[in-house]
Amino acid sequence: MDNYQIARRAQIGVIIPSTNTGVEYDLQKLGFDGVTWHPSRFWIELRNWSDEMEKTGDDANTVFERFLDIMRDEIPTSIRNVLSAKVNHIMLGMSAETFWGGLDGNIRFEQEIRDQIGDLGLTTGAGATRDALNCFGAKRISVITPYPPVGDDNVYRFFSDIGFEVVKVKGMNRPSATSIAETPIQQVLDAIREVDGDNVDAIVQCGTNLSTMDVFPTLEHWLQKPLLPINVATAWHALRACGVNDRITGKGRLLEEF
């Protein structure tokens, strides 16, 4: 690809929910010469979980699981569309689905994606955070999420399944898909304070519509441990998989050190 005018190093297809603005916000902050990101949205019909709870009488967990069920049917069209651009790699810009069902569920879900993308490389939130934590040698972790309790349970299950001691998971239980991007910074800081401790080696943030790239690098210095936004972990994983090994400062230790 050396003779190409643009994207001579990597063209990365990014699969994101139609409601998501956090992924693109974060990716636009990562300027790598010769690398382009190509988002492909899939339709989210069930956007407001609070309204759905009021209408149906179901609890937050039931509505969130229904949200994921509907989402699964939409993802293949988004992948089909971005594959037409002849991208080099596929990165999933949603995370809950990649943790669902623990390790077994993750394997099944990733295989469904691989069946569609063939020989292309694949980055998922679950796989990227696992590899990032291993780079730091972390054993005991805490996690913050924007999810209701059922989402937190599946995050806990996945990380436990792959051998991490999960000290605490804090879900902020946001009321809708779009409200995740509107989470107040103070709420994020409060969540970090709640899950941190001397027995925690690293903190992971799940939920791709929740951008923490602006605050986590500073918190890493303050807390003296790695803090991993899921969008940074997936971008890092996709870049390295494409052979783009540039280091970037100011966006967290993961991109600075590995």
C-alpha positions, 0 to 999 in steps of 0.5 A: 500500500506504499503507493497509495495517497491516503491510508497507506498503512491501515484502513480500519473498519469500525462497527458502531451502534447508530446511537454512539458518538463516543467512539468517533470522538475518541478516534478523532483524537488519535492522529496517525499518519497513513491511518484512517478509521471507517465507521459503519453504523448499525440501527438501534431501535430500542434507544431509551431504556427508561421509556421502555421500562415505563411502557412495558413494566419490565426492569432495567436488566430485562430491557437491556437484554432485549436491547442486545437481542435487537442489536445482534440482528442489525450488526451483519448489515453494518459489517457488510457495508464497511467490507465494501471499502476493502478495509484491512481490519475490523474493530467493534465499537461496542462492548457489552455484546463482547462480554456477554455470556462470559468467555463462552459467549465471547467466543461464540460472538466473535466466531459469528463476526469472523464467519462474516469477515473471513481472513480480516483481523478482528478487534473486540472490546473484550479481547483488547482489554484482556491483551492490554491488562496482560501487557501491564501484568495486572491480576486484580482489576476493577471496572466501571460501566454505564450498564445496568446490573445485568451488564455488570454481571456479564463483565464480571463473569468474562474477566473472572473466566479469563483469570482476573480477580475482579475486585469491584464492578461499578455500573452507572445504569444510564437510562438510554443508549445516547445518555451514556455519552452525556454521563457527567464527568463527576459521576465518572470520577465518583465511580473511579473513587468507589472501585479503586483501592490498594488491592487494585492493579488496574481499572477498566472502563467499559461502554464505548459511548462513554468517553474517558480519554480526556480524564483517564491519562491524568488519573493514571498519574494521580492513582499510579496505576493503569486506567484503560478506556475501552476505546483506547484499548480497541484502537491500540489493539487494532493499530498494533494488529495492522503493524502500526506501532507508533507511540503517542503521548498524552492519551494514556500509558497503553499508547505510550508504552506498548 
